[in-house]
Amino acid sequence: MTTTSPIDTSEELSHRAIMEVMVGVLAALFTALVSSTIVANALPTIIADLDGTQSQYTWIVTTSLLAMTVSTPIWAKLSDLFNKKLLIQLSIVTFVAGSVIAGFSQSVPMLLVARGLQGLAMGGITALAQAIIGSIIPPRERGRYAGYMGGVMALATVSGPLVGGVIVDSSLGWRWTFFVCVPLAVMSLVILQRYLKLPTLVKDVKVDYVGAVLIAIAASLPLLWVTFAGSSYAWLSWQSALFVGGTVVATVAFVIVESKVAEPIVPLKVFRDRTTALAIIASVAVGIAMFGSSVFLGQYLQVARSYSPTEAGLITIPMMIGSLIGTIGSGNLIVRYGRWKGFLVAGSALLIAGLGLLGTIDHATVLWHLWIFMFLMGLGMGMLMQNLVLAVQNTVDVTEIGATSGAVAFFRSLGGTVGVSVLGAILASSVTDKITSGLAALGVPASESSAGGTLDLAHMPPAIAGLVRTSYGDATGEIFLVAAGVAVIALLAVLFIKEVPLRTTVRKHDAAEPEGELAEVAAR
């Protein structure tokens, strides 16, 4: 085998050069993430226009999250094997195609297919953004730039519903919640083509296709189970047993395959590291808070409180402010002092407080109380989101950045996907019970349409519509209490993380790689 020099990481990029790359990466990341939240306040309108149901309401969100979740570790692994620039450009092009199809959708099934394509691309953009930043910035300096990334992620998470609400209330209509993402995606494609130059680490490539299929099955079955359990079949039934059993079998098979293949999708060795394992546990809670809050707060404000989509978006601004302060502030303080664990602990505590307080809301909660609760949750979420990735990236060499960052991103997305699906199932069940009991008190026979099967409140009798709104308002607090319980687990996880000083070099080891293992290929 021909031998070449290993990658030279002695020359650090200037701040300007890093920011040129960051602009393109962050534009792509913002576009991908905002697409998952921009529909939050548009969903009631979309569902009504396409004659959808409450179950389909949840699936419009979870389809993209599921596709993002199962594809993230695959993209992350590919980023350690192929040119990162080419892969992120491919992700952006795929995202544009999915957005255009979604905008022209004429039915819920067509929209779900488009959302799946968007999610596939979002997994690539999310994983590759983390990998690219980890490849060009030393961990000690990465806190500042990770703060920028976290700020963009927070901004996308909470500004998406506002932008979506404005679009829906305007003459443009809900279809532009998908079309509006296209110009920014194209702009990021141009910027990355101009400024991103990375060496490619070339190995004997072996893609773990079996592992990819198994991880998709293991992540999909639980979501299908909680979606249909309680309505299509009982929670304790042979159908439930098949779903749970299939999940266990797929998970065990995945672990066995990953322990034997040469290039696993998710290297099991990353779980042997204490920091990585604990950060993954905490990331699940962050995912639930990040995605669940945007989906169900938007529905609460519109359905239970009768706010317009634009008003619902404006009301969530305190959460955006909290997220920005948490992520950018903690990132800069980490760069200055080199300490990071305290921010994880404080962020977890604030997340628990915010979610716990949101668990007290009902259909008549005072608005300024809601603002305080959302601000606390956003502040905690911002302090956790990127700093968990930073802690993990500090433990590995640049050649493993993709796989380890992808593992954290995967479980954060999995937390969001499972969280939205499970919380949605809990909400639907609670709403149905409250409406059924309310109708009985009014002496009105319960029916599926009047028991939460539809969100078309405009065509309901005033008394029934009022009951539905009250039921949604009182039931929403219950799902945030569940999320707060998960956040307690995140706090316990970060308490046991051992703080390791942030290194000041991109590479973990100064020694060259074994001769012939890596070849440097100039980025085009």
BELQUI-V390867 format. One record per backbone hydrogen bond with DSSP energy under -0.5 kcal/mol. CO is the residue of the C=O (numbers start at 0). NH is the residue of the N-H. E is the energy in kcal/mol with one decimal. If there is no record, write none. Layout:
[[CO;NH;E] [CO;NH;E]]
This chain:
[[4;519;-0.5] [6;8;-0.7] [9;11;-0.8] [13;17;-2.5] [14;18;-2.5] [15;19;-2.1] [16;20;-1.5] [17;21;-2.8] [18;22;-2.4] [19;23;-1.1] [20;24;-2.4] [21;25;-3.5] [22;26;-2.0] [23;27;-1.9] [24;28;-2.5] [25;29;-3.0] [26;30;-2.1] [27;31;-2.3] [28;32;-2.7] [29;33;-2.8] [30;34;-1.2] [31;35;-0.6] [32;35;-1.0] [32;36;-0.8] [33;36;-0.6] [33;37;-2.9] [36;39;-1.7] [38;42;-1.8] [41;45;-2.8] [42;46;-3.2] [43;47;-1.8] [44;48;-2.5] [45;49;-2.5] [46;51;-3.3] [47;50;-0.7] [52;56;-1.9] [53;57;-1.5] [54;58;-1.7] [55;59;-1.8] [56;60;-0.7] [57;60;-0.8] [57;61;-2.7] [58;62;-2.3] [59;63;-0.5] [60;64;-1.8] [61;65;-3.0] [62;66;-2.3] [63;67;-2.3] [64;68;-2.6] [65;69;-2.6] [66;70;-1.5] [67;71;-1.7] [68;72;-0.7] [70;74;-2.8] [71;75;-2.7] [72;76;-2.2] [73;77;-2.4] [74;78;-1.9] [75;79;-0.7] [76;79;-1.2] [77;80;-1.2] [77;81;-3.1] [82;86;-1.9] [83;87;-2.4] [84;88;-1.9] [85;89;-2.1] [86;90;-2.1] [87;91;-2.1] [88;92;-2.2] [89;93;-2.1] [90;94;-2.2] [91;95;-2.3] [92;96;-2.0] [93;97;-2.2] [94;98;-2.4] [95;99;-2.2] [96;100;-2.1] [97;101;-2.3] [98;102;-2.2] [99;103;-1.2] [101;104;-1.3] [106;110;-2.0] [107;111;-2.6] [108;112;-1.9] [109;113;-2.0] [110;114;-2.6] [111;115;-2.0] [112;116;-1.9] [113;117;-2.4] [114;118;-2.6] [115;119;-2.1] [116;120;-1.8] [117;121;-2.6] [118;122;-2.2] [119;123;-1.2] [120;124;-2.6] [121;125;-2.7] [122;126;-2.1] [123;127;-2.6] [124;128;-2.2] [125;129;-1.6] [126;130;-2.1] [127;131;-2.8] [128;132;-2.0] [129;133;-2.2] [130;134;-1.0] [131;134;-0.5] [131;135;-0.8] [132;135;-0.8] [132;136;-1.5] [137;140;-0.8] [137;141;-1.3] [138;142;-0.7] [140;143;-0.7] [140;144;-1.0] [141;145;-3.6] [142;146;-1.8] [143;147;-1.4] [144;148;-2.2] [145;149;-3.3] [146;150;-2.5] [147;151;-2.2] [148;152;-2.6] [149;153;-2.8] [150;154;-2.9] [151;155;-2.8] [152;156;-2.1] [153;157;-2.1] [154;158;-2.5] [155;159;-1.3] [157;161;-0.5] [158;162;-2.8] [159;163;-3.1] [160;164;-2.4] [161;165;-2.3] [162;166;-2.3] [163;167;-2.5] [164;168;-2.2] [164;309;-0.6] [165;169;-1.0] [166;169;-0.5] [166;172;-1.2] [172;175;-1.4] [173;176;-2.0] [174;177;-1.4] [174;178;-1.6] [175;179;-2.0] [177;180;-1.0] [178;181;-1.5] [178;182;-0.5] [179;183;-0.6] [180;184;-1.6] [181;185;-2.3] [182;186;-2.2] [183;187;-2.3] [184;188;-1.7] [185;189;-1.9] [186;190;-2.3] [187;191;-2.5] [188;192;-1.8] [189;193;-1.6] [190;194;-2.6] [191;195;-1.7] [194;196;-0.6] [199;201;-0.9] [199;520;-0.7] [200;202;-0.5] [202;204;-1.2] [206;208;-1.7] [207;211;-1.7] [208;212;-2.1] [209;213;-2.4] [210;214;-2.4] [211;215;-1.5] [212;216;-2.1] [213;217;-2.7] [214;218;-1.7] [215;219;-1.8] [216;220;-2.3] [217;221;-0.6] [218;222;-0.6] [219;223;-2.1] [220;224;-2.3] [221;225;-2.4] [222;226;-1.5] [223;227;-1.7] [224;228;-2.4] [227;230;-1.6] [227;231;-2.3] [227;232;-1.1] [232;229;-3.4] [234;236;-1.0] [236;240;-2.1] [237;241;-1.9] [238;242;-2.1] [239;243;-2.8] [240;244;-2.8] [241;245;-2.6] [242;246;-2.0] [243;247;-2.3] [244;248;-2.6] [245;249;-2.5] [246;250;-2.3] [247;251;-2.6] [248;252;-2.7] [249;253;-2.2] [250;254;-2.3] [251;255;-2.3] [252;256;-2.6] [253;257;-2.9] [254;258;-1.5] [255;259;-0.5] [256;259;-1.4] [256;260;-2.2] [264;266;-0.5] [266;269;-1.7] [267;270;-1.3] [268;271;-1.0] [268;272;-0.6] [269;272;-0.6] [272;276;-2.5] [273;277;-2.3] [274;278;-2.4] [275;279;-2.1] [276;280;-1.6] [277;281;-2.1] [278;282;-2.0] [279;283;-1.2] [280;283;-0.5] [280;284;-0.8] [281;285;-1.6] [282;286;-2.4] [283;287;-2.0] [284;288;-2.3] [285;289;-2.9] [286;290;-2.3] [286;291;-0.6] [287;291;-1.8] [288;292;-1.4] [289;293;-0.7] [290;294;-1.8] [291;295;-2.5] [292;296;-2.0] [293;297;-0.9] [294;298;-1.4] [295;299;-2.4] [296;300;-2.6] [297;301;-1.8] [298;302;-2.9] [298;303;-0.7] [299;303;-1.2] [299;304;-1.3] [300;306;-2.4] [301;305;-0.6] [307;311;-2.7] [308;312;-1.9] [309;313;-2.3] [310;314;-2.2] [311;315;-0.9] [312;315;-0.6] [313;316;-1.6] [314;317;-0.5] [315;318;-0.9] [315;319;-1.2] [316;320;-2.5] [317;321;-2.4] [318;322;-2.2] [319;323;-2.4] [320;324;-2.5] [321;325;-2.5] [322;326;-2.5] [323;327;-2.2] [323;328;-0.6] [324;328;-1.7] [325;329;-1.5] [326;330;-1.7] [327;331;-2.1] [328;332;-2.0] [329;333;-2.2] [330;334;-1.8] [331;335;-1.8] [332;336;-2.6] [333;337;-2.7] [337;501;-0.5] [339;342;-0.6] [339;343;-1.2] [340;344;-2.2] [341;345;-2.6] [342;346;-2.5] [343;347;-2.2] [344;348;-2.2] [345;349;-2.4] [346;350;-2.2] [347;351;-2.3] [348;352;-2.2] [349;353;-2.9] [350;354;-2.6] [351;355;-2.8] [352;356;-2.5] [353;357;-2.1] [354;358;-1.3] [356;359;-1.8] [357;360;-1.5] [361;364;-1.2] [365;368;-0.6] [365;369;-1.6] [366;370;-1.9] [367;371;-1.7] [368;372;-2.3] [369;373;-2.5] [370;374;-2.4] [371;375;-2.2] [372;376;-2.0] [373;377;-2.8] [374;378;-2.6] [375;379;-2.2] [376;380;-2.5] [377;381;-2.5] [378;382;-1.7] [379;383;-1.2] [380;384;-2.5] [381;385;-0.6] [383;387;-2.0] [384;388;-0.7] [385;389;-2.3] [386;390;-2.2] [387;391;-1.6] [388;392;-2.9] [389;393;-1.6] [391;394;-1.8] [392;395;-1.1] [396;399;-2.0] [397;400;-1.1] [399;403;-2.1] [400;404;-2.7] [401;405;-2.3] [402;406;-1.7] [403;407;-1.7] [404;408;-2.6] [405;409;-2.8] [406;410;-2.0] [407;411;-2.1] [408;412;-2.6] [409;413;-2.9] [410;414;-2.4] [411;415;-2.1] [412;416;-3.0] [413;417;-3.1] [414;418;-2.4] [415;419;-2.7] [416;420;-2.1] [417;421;-3.4] [418;422;-3.0] [419;423;-2.0] [420;424;-2.0] [421;425;-2.5] [422;426;-2.8] [423;427;-2.7] [424;428;-2.3] [425;429;-2.5] [426;430;-3.0] [427;431;-2.3] [428;432;-2.2] [429;433;-2.5] [430;434;-2.8] [431;435;-2.6] [432;436;-2.4] [433;437;-2.1] [434;438;-2.9] [435;439;-2.0] [436;440;-1.8] [437;441;-1.4] [438;442;-0.7] [438;443;-2.9] [439;442;-0.7] [446;450;-0.7] [447;450;-0.8] [447;452;-1.8] [448;453;-0.7] [452;53;-0.8] [454;456;-2.1] [455;458;-1.0] [456;459;-1.8] [460;464;-2.8] [461;465;-2.5] [462;466;-1.8] [463;467;-2.4] [464;468;-2.4] [465;469;-2.3] [466;470;-2.4] [467;471;-2.4] [468;472;-2.4] [469;473;-2.5] [470;474;-1.9] [471;475;-1.7] [472;476;-0.7] [474;477;-0.8] [474;478;-0.8] [475;478;-0.7] [475;479;-1.1] [476;480;-1.5] [477;481;-1.5] [478;482;-1.9] [479;483;-2.2] [480;484;-1.7] [481;485;-1.6] [482;486;-1.9] [483;487;-1.3] [484;488;-0.9] [485;489;-1.3] [486;490;-2.0] [487;491;-2.1] [488;492;-2.0] [489;493;-2.4] [490;494;-1.8] [491;495;-0.9] [492;495;-0.8] [493;496;-0.8] [496;498;-0.5] [502;139;-2.5] [504;138;-0.7] [513;516;-2.3] [513;517;-0.6] [518;201;-1.1] [518;520;-0.6] [519;521;-0.5] [520;199;-1.1]]
